[in-house]
Amino acid sequence: MAAKPLEARSPWQWPNGARLAVWVVPNVEVFAPELPLTAGGPAGDTAGLATREYGNRVGLGRLRAVLAEYGIRATAAMNAGFAVRYPELTRQLVGEGWELMGHGQVNNRRLPCYPPDQERKLIGESLGTLESVTGIRPRGWLSPGLLETPDTLTHLVAEGVVYVADHVCDDQPFPIPVEAGAILSVPYSVETNDKPAYDRAGLTPPEFVALAKRQFDVLYAESARTALVFALALHPYLSGMPHRIGAVDEVLQHIRDHDDVWLATGSEIADAYALLHPDASPCAAAFPAERVVTP
């Protein structure tokens, strides 16, 4: 979809004059043991499965503690299979103010792997499972592996989803028209994201801290002109490890040392955008003003 470059857009600000919205996105996941963990990998990877399960059993608790220390209500991209395996923990996260967004059934089966006529059913069942466990139907979605099909956005809108995080092509939200309306893209990141940083690039925790601080500092400086979004994506089995959890603390402390930063959930960002851009967003009716939480 054609769009103006960022520097050519009219300036605007988040509620209460905040310049930079920050959302923290833990990826809370389970994996099907009969499938490879990664493309081209072996099935039945005992050590790999156990490492990821460590994140659910132990690492997630460390992340919860650090986020609570800074008063951050995270937006968890959660596989429905996690809610089935850990229903009480899932409810605890919501009770702590976390938002849940859909993230498929299991993390190692991506949407293009399903037959086309089953994709909407899979999306609906994933959202329905999270709703049945928590009583709240997710309003956002992050596809496993950020992989969509040509029909994914249409299916998401049909299932009541109002924002999606797969489209890492901007530092501001923007509406994406689909056949039956529109869905809002909320900026996610594959840069300030511990999966590519630790698991692929082999960064050390101090290197990840430096990367995240540089990303934040540039966005913060640029947000003096217009509102922007900084996303921090974390995986409990990576950032929840004892030797990495201090990196999360250091990044969050750096963020909290700055004024006019809005610590928001995905829905709050989406609602605020639609409230501020009622004419630009064809999906504004899906974002009621009373849902907006100001900084």
Secondary structure, 3 states (H helix, E strand, C coil): CCCCCHHHCCCCCCHHHCCEEEEEEEEECCCCCCCCCCCCCCCCCHHHHHHHHHHHHHHHHHHHHHHHHCCCCCEEEECHHHHHHCHHHHHHHHHCCCEEEECCCCCCCCHHHCCHHHHHHHHHHHHHHHHHHHCCCCCEECCHHHCCCCCHHHHHHHCCCCEECCCCCCCCCEEEEECCEEEEECCCCCCCEHHHHHHHCCCCHHHHHHHHHHHHHHHHHHCCCCCEEEEEEECHHHHCCCCCHHHHHHHHHHHHCCCCEEECCHHHHHHHHHHHCCCCCCCHHHCCHHHCCCC
